Amino acid sequence: MKYITSILLCWICQTAFCQDGFLPVNEQKNIYYSDFGTPDKNKAEIYKAVQDWVSHTFGNYQNAVKQQDPAEGKLMISSYLRVASSVYDYIGFDLIIECKDNQYRAYIEKLDGVSTQHSPVRLSNKENEAITTKEVAIKKETGRKARAEAEEAFKTAKADNESINKAMYGLLAGLKQFMVDGKTE
């Protein structure tokens, strides 16, 4: 039952937030993902579980963790994930996890699109604005061929953002699942 609940929780997290092709932004219009959990553990146990998850998820703990403070219960991970995008091959990110008694908070910020074709690009609200611009272009276009091209550009931009959302929310869901049952898929 616990396993089924974990899978359902992961699916809900991914589908609930990966809508409309927009990336989540904070008040400063920066891309920002966050999640929290309330495991029935003290701060030290949660911190140790997070360390285990980092080793399991990223392979090399020392390479992934850029800052750690066990007394404060805080870890900062800098890493990357592969994405299925027409523009980027990987998304680099900073993941900060703060542990307290019976709870943790995780947030992802400073996302960079990485491609073999160009230098890394900091992702921002411009990715969301591009979708809105492409949607307006479809409505304005009267020519059949130009409208079809505009619709294809719109679909591609949405799919690119959705692949980023899927990767980031999947990472957070993996942490949550690990906290629940001590393992990932």
Summary of the structure (lengths in Angstrom):
residues: 185
radius of gyration: 18.4
end to end distance: 15.7
largest distance: 63.1
contacts: 541
relative contact order: 0.22
helix: 48%
strand: 26%
